[in-house]
Each structure stands twice: as structure tokens, then as C-alpha cells.
Amino acid sequence: MRRLHGALTALALLLASPAGAAEISRVASSGDPGNPFDIDIGVRWDRTVERATITRERADATSTLPGGSVIEDERVRYQRSKNAIVPRIAIGLYKDLELHAEMPYVLGDDREWRYGSYAGKPTGPGTQPEDIEGNLIDANGDPCVPSPCPLFVLSPDPATVYHGGRAGDLKAGIAWGIFNDQKDDTKPFWLVGMDLTIPTAGLYAPGKDRTTDQWLSPYRVQAKPGPIGEKIWKWDLYTVFSKRYGYVEPYVKGHAQLAFQSASTYSNCDAVNEATAATLAAKQMNAEAVQNCKTWGSEAGAKLPFVAGLTFGTEVIPFEDAAEAQKLTLDLRFFAELTSKQRFYNELTDLTGKLHMTDGYMEIGGLAALYLRASKWVQLQAKASIATRTAHYLTGESRGKGSSSPTDAEIFADGTLLNPNYDARYDAPGRRFRISEVSVFELSFGGVLQF
């Protein structure tokens, strides 16, 4: 009977206690009655693992269709592992108005590629005729002499490129709770915010410092990890609505991210001299690239993505003691995010030393989180999520520019029309690379001291 009485008492306190904002919409606040000032200091560990299959088109020799057809074979199994320690601080400027900042220290951000298959059969060194290591054409699509001239080197298997061991980009922002259901229970908690990612991390220039014979990344040695910075500005605008109903609190969040180049944003043309070096195996851009990088100017540079997403979820609060400021919360959410077409870093960049034109894709997934507020001063957090991305092409530059697609005759009659980023080995129909079966796993553990 005592246990039943205790459970009923806890439930009564829970239902009668003031509603608090969901963790996704919580802000530091100052100037409220009994709360003159808020400051939150936290640190968390984030781990992300991405796995995928990279396929490549090839002509179907058995096709009877007019003009033939292409099929896709698995070429590479890809994995990326990232670990970061992220300190964060949030300061209450006024009532439900917060200024916050965080900067990750990236312990490691490593990518590896393993041999896939060709025509349905497992492959290894020397078993991919006219394909990866047995490639027979150059960036212009002409026969390479001497041949073969490999696209990239996968041995040793797996081939790994290491990054990290340094600070990432600083992110700072402001968040404002326009409505607060603790103060007016006729309204939801409505939060609006804006984050700015400042490109403070050192630039990763994928085409620089590579070997001239096999075009290998200088960061294949674990003791010499490469930089991680993309040198772009990101503005992330978001809004969250949440409303407490007894022991559950549903919420919805929407966000949009705009990216802008800085003076240091990388372009393939920054390494055009290295990419067209005298050693044949290192010729990683077409013969007109040196000239056309000048005539195309910024049009040949990075094309940054636009990102927008929605999150739907609910918090379940099985225990709450308002008097002791203790609370246990289970957070369950579903999210979907759209990333637009871009010429930027992707899953082939470390192998090829280039930015590639990447098709847009959708990422969908789910997250479960546990928040334990041990007291007014301390909170512990644990999160886990899994997501997938729709299949999309990792290569596919256009050959030229203009209001209409120029013909080959027009491109080569006036060399300035040829896209300096175009590489027949990657971008020509029948040779493009595509990523599929993408899975993204994320874990996060952290703690927050609240004063």
C-alpha cells in the first residue's frame, strides 16, 4: 500500500507541477522571479559512423535496347568514423532569451574504402579491367598512354585516410522563447533561434600535397591526420513548438541552413597545376582546365548545398519531483532532412583529391534520448539515432556551360566552354559513381552543469 500511495503521490505532483519546455526547446533564462541569472556549462562526446555501398555504371554488353543500356556494379564499401568532444556554454540574457556557443574538438574523422565487386564477383588488386585500377582513359576521355592509368588506389585493403586531432568550427547562436506555456498555459512553448557556424577550423585542401605518381592523399598515415575545415559560413534558422500534457510533451521543429563561401573556400582550380602535373597517372583534370579555371572564375568553384528539415517527436516523463528539481525524460523523435545538389566534399573526395558534383538526397531517421536531471544543478544526457539516405550520384559534372547544352563540336571549337571540373572518367554517362545503402549511426553522451 505504501508503494501504491507513493506512486499516486508522484503522479499527482507530476500532473500538478508547472509544465517545463521540452529539452529540444529549452533555453537559459534570466530575470524571472526566483531566477535572476542562468548559465549552463556542458560537455558531450559525439560519435558518428556512416556506412555505404558505392557503385559505378558500366555498359550492359547483353542489352538489346536501341543505344544500349547501363547497369551498376558494386565497386567500393565505404565507412566513415568520427569522434568529437564538444564543450558548450549557454547564457541567459533575459527572460527566455539565450546566447550559446560550442566548438568541437575532433579526435578523429577517418574514412576507409574496401574492394567491392565487378560483374557480381568479389574483386581485389588487378581484377577490375577498364574500371578502377585498370582504367584506360584520361580525364578528357582519350586513351591514356602508357596504360592502364588507375583512377585511385585502394590497396592496402582497406585504404584509409585520417583526419582530426584538432578543433573544429565555432558555432554560436541566439534562441528566444516567444511564448512560454509555464507562464501562459493557453499557448505552447514557441522557440525561434539562429546559429552561425564560423569557419575557424584549418582548411582541408584535398588536391594539395598528393604524390605525383599515384595521386595518393598525404593523410594515409595515422600519425599524420589531415585538417577538417571546409571554410564556409553556415546560417541555421530554426523554430520549435512544444506543449506539455501531463506526462507527455509533443513537439515539432523546422530548420533551414544556408551556406556561403568565405575567401578561403576550396576549389578544384586551387590545385589545377598539381592535378595536371607531368606524371601521367597524376593528371586528374582535363587538358583545358588550366585555361578554363581562369576564364570560368568563381563559376568553377564550390557550389554549396541548401539544407532543410523537419523533426516530430514527443517526450515522456515517467518521473518528476518538482520540489527536488529531479526529472527523468525519454525523448523519441523522427526526422527528415533534404540536402540540395552541390559541388563539394563527398565520399570520394579523399580518394580522388577533388570536389565532385553530388546529386541532392533525403535523409530520414529516428532518435531516442534519455535525460536525467539529478538536481537543480546537474543533468545527464544520452542519445542514439539511426538514419538512412536516399541513393544519389556522387559524380556527374556537365561538360560545358551555356543556356543550352553545347555539343562536343562547340565545346572543342571554343575550349572556354569545357567545364574545368569535368572528368570523363567520373562524369560521363556510363562511368558515374553512385552511393546507396547508406546507414548513419550516432551516439552522444554528455552532462550539463546549470547555475
N, C-alpha and C positions, 0 to 999 in steps of 0.2 A: 504493500500500500504506500509505503514511503517513496518507493521509486516512481509509482504512478503519480503520486502527488507532486513530486519534483518535476516530472516531465510536463504535467499540466501547468505548473507554475512557470516553467521556462517558456512554454508555448504562449502563455498569457502575456509574459513580458515581451516576447518577440512581436506579437501582434499589436501590442500597445505602444511599443517603443517608437521613437521618431524614425522615419524612413531615411536611409542613407543612400547616396548615389552609388551606382554600380562602379566596380573598380575601373572599368573602361572609361568612365566619365568622371572619376574623382579628381578634384583639384585642391591644391593647397589654398587656404583662405585665411585672411587676417581682418581684424576689425569687427568680428562678430562678438555678441555678448558671451563672456566667459572664454573667448579665444582671441586674444589680442594679436597673436602672430603665429604663423605656421611655417615650418621649414622641414622638408623631407630629404633625407640623405640615404641613398640606396646603392647597392651594387648587385649585379647578377652575372651569371655565366650563361651564355648562349651557345648552343651547338646546332649546326645545320649540316645535314647530309643530303646531297642530291644525287640520284642515280638515274641513268637513262640509256637508251639504245640510239646510236647514230647510224643511219642507213645512207646508202648512196644509190642514185639512179643508174641504170645501165640499159642498153638496148636489148630488147627481147628478140633473140635470134629466131624464135619459133613463131613470132607473131605473123598473122596473115592479114592484118588490118592495113588499109592503104596508108602509106607513110610510116608504118611500123608502130611500135609502142615501147614504153619503158617499164621496167619493173624495179623494185627496190630490194637490195640485199643488205643485211646487217654488216656493217663494217667495223664498228668500234663500240665497246661498252665503256661508258663514261661514269666517273664518280667524282664528286667534289665534297670535301670535308672542311668545315670552317668552325673554329672555336674562338670565342672572344669574351673578354671580361669588360663589362660595361658599367662604369660608375655614373650615377645620375643625381642631380640635385633639383629640387623644386621649391620655390619661394612664394609664399602668399603675399601678393602686393596689396590686395584689398579684398573685399567680400567676394568670394568665388572667382577671384582673378589671380592667375598663377603665371609665373615666369619659370621656365625649366630649361635644363641643358644636360647633354650627355655626350661622352666621347668614348668609343670603344677602344680597347687595346686588343688587337687581333693577334692571338697566339699563333695561329696557323690558318691558312686558306689554301689548301692543296688540291690539285686536280690530277686525276690519273686516267689513262686510256688503256684498254686491253684489246687484243685482237678479237674480231667478231667472226663473221663467216662470209664466204663468197660462193654464190650459187648453191646455198644451202649447206655448205661443208665448212667445218672449222678451218681457220687459217692460221698461219704463222709466217715468219720471215720467208720471202721468196715465193709465196703461194698465191699472190694476187696479180695475175697478168693484166697489163693495161689498166691498172687500178691505182692502189696506193703506192706501194714500193716499186711496182713495175710500170708506173706511168710513162707514156711515150710522147707526150706533147708538152709544149711550153705554155706560158700564160696567154700568148696570142692564139693558141690552138694549132700551131705549126709543129711538125716533128722536131723533137729535141735531139741534138747531136752533141756528144755521144748519148746513147740511151741505154737503159732507162734513166729517167730523172725523177726520183721519188717526190711525192707531194710532201710527205713528212715521214719522220722515222718513229716507229712505235716500239722498237727494241731499245733497251731491255723491256720485257713484258712483265708488269705494266710500265709504261712510260709515265713519269710523274714530274710535274712542275710545282715548285714550292713558293708560297708567298706568306707574308706575315712577319711576326716578330717586331711589330711597330704599331703606333697609334693610327686609328682610322680618322674619318671625317668628323668634325664637331657638328652636332645638331642642337639647335636652340629654338625655342618657340614660346608662344604665349597661348593660354587657354582661359576661356571665360564661361562661367556658368550663368547664362542669361536668366533662366528660370531655375528655381530650386524647390523640389517637392517637399523638403523639410520645412520650408518657410511658407509655402502655399501649396497645400495638398490637392488643390484643384488643377494644378499644372504638372507636367512631367519635369524631370530634370533635363534641361536643354543646354548642351555644351557646344561651343564653337572654338576652333583652335587653328593655329597656323604654325608650322615648323619650317625652319630654314636649315638645310644641310650646307655647311660651308666647306669648300674643298681644301681642307688643311692637310690631308694625307699626301705623301710623296707620290708623284705621277708614275704609273706603270706604262712604259712605252714598249709595247710588245715587239716592235720591229728593230729595236736598238740592241747592240752588243751581241748579236747572234753569230754563230760560227759561219764562215763564208763557204764551207764545203757542204754541210748538210742542213744549214739553216736551223740549228738547234738552239733552244732557249738557254740563256746563261743561268737559269734558275732551276736546272735539273739536279743540282746538288743540294741536299737537305740542309747542309751547313750554311748555304748562301741563298736564303729565301729572297724573293723579289718584292718590290713595293706593291701597294694595293690601291693607290689613289686613281680616280677617274677624272679628277679636276673639272667637275661640273657642279653648278649650283642647282639645288632642288628645293622647290617650294611645295609643301604639302598642306593642303587646306582640308579640314575635316569638320564634321558635326556629328553629335551623338544625342540620341533621345533615350531616356530610361525612365521607368516608373515602378515603384515598389508596391507590390500587392501581397501583404502578409509575409510569407517566407519565400516568395519568388520575386525576381526583378527582371523582366524582359527589357531588351534594348535593341537599338538599330544604329549602325554607324555608316556614314558615307564619306569617301575621301577622293581627292583628285590630286595628282602630283604632276607638276610642270618642271621640266629640266631646261637649263640654259648653259651654254658653253661659257667657259672662262677663257682668259688669254692663253692658258696652258693646256686646254683640251687637246687630246691626241688626235692626229690624223694619219692615215696611211702615208700621206705625202711627206710627213716628217721624216720618214725613213726611206724615201724613194731611192736615194743614192745607194744605200745598203741593199735594198731589195733588187736593184738592177745591177748588182756588182758583177765583175768579170767572170767569176766562177759560175759555170752554167747551172749547177744544182741550186745555187742561191738566187737565181732570177725569179723573184716572187711577184713581180709586177710586169705588165705588158710593156712592149718596146716604146710606146708613145707616152708612158707615164711621166717621165722627167719633164717633157714639154707640156703635157696636159695638166699636170699638177699646178703649173704656173698659170695657164690660161683658164682653168676651171676655178682656181682660187678656193674660196670657202665652200663652193658647191661640191667639192671633192672631199670635204671634211666629214666629221661625225654628224650623224642625223639622230637626234636624241628621242627617246620614247616618251609618250604620254601614258600615264597610268591612272586608272580609276577603279574603285572597288566599293563593294557593299558587304557589310557584316551584319548578321542576325544572330542573336543569342539570348540566353537568359541565365541569371544567377539564381542558385538555390541556396538558401541559408538554413541549414539544419540546426544550427545553434547560434544564439546571440545573447550576451549578457551586457545590457547597456550600462548597468551600474559599474561593472568592472572593465568596460570597454573591450570586451572579448567577443570574437566573432569567427565562425567557420563558414566559408563560402565555396561552393562548387560552381564553376563557370563553364558553360557549354555553348559553343558557337559554331556557325557555318559561315564561310566567307567565299567570295568570288571576286576576282580581280582581272581586269583587261589591260594588257600591255600592247601598245601600238607597234607598227613596223618601225625598224630602226637600222642604222648603220653604226654598230657599236660593239663592245666586247661581247663575245658569246662563248659557247662551249668548245669552239675550235680555235679561238684566238691564241691560246698558249702554244698549240701545235703549229699553227700556220704563221704566227707573228703578224696577224692583220686583224683589223676590224672588218666585220662582214655584214652584209645586208641581211637582216633577220626578219622573217615574217612576224606579224602580230600573233598573240596567243592569249588564251584564257587560263587562269589558274583557279582551281576550286579545291576547297578542303574544309577540314574541321579541326577544332581545338578544344581541349579540356584543360582546365586550370583549377588549382586549389589554393585558396588564400586563407592563411591562419593569422588572425590578429590576436597575439598573445596578451597584449596590454595596450594602453593608450600610446605607448612609445614604440612598440615593435610589431612588425608584420613580416611573415614569411610567405614566399610565393613559389609555386611550381607549375610549369606549363608544358604541355606536349601537343604537337599538331602534326597532321599528315595532309599532304596535298598532292595534286597531280596537275600537269599542264597539257593542254591540247597539242597534238603533233604539229610541227611547223618547220619550214625550211630555214636552215642556218646559213645558206648561201643563195645567191640569185641576183647579183648586180645586173642592171641594164647595160647594154653595150654602148649606147650613146645617149645624147640629150637632144631635146627639141620638142616642139609642140606635138609632133607625131614621131613614132619610132623610125629612126633613119635606117635605110638599107645598108648592107655591108659596103656596097659601092660608094654610097655617100659618106660613110664613116671613113673609109680609107682614101677617098679622094680628098677629103678635108680631115686630116688627122686630129684636128682640135675637137671633133665630135666624139672621139672614142673616150669612154669613161676611164680615167686612170686607175680606178679601183677594179675594173673588170678583169677577171682572170678566167680564161676559157676552161681551165681545169676544175674550177669550182662552180662557176656561174652559168655555163652553157647548159641548156636543157639536155637531160640525159647524163649529166655529170654532177648535178647538185646534191648537196648533203641535207639530210632531214633528221630531226630529232623526234623521238617518240618514246612511249612507255616511261614517261618522266614521273618520278616519285620524289617528294621533298619531305624529309622528316626534320622536325625542330624540337629541341628540348631547351628549357630555360629554368634555372633555379636562382632565387635571389632573396634578399632581405632588405627591409627599409626601416630606418630609424626616423621617427616622427616627433618633432618638437613643437 
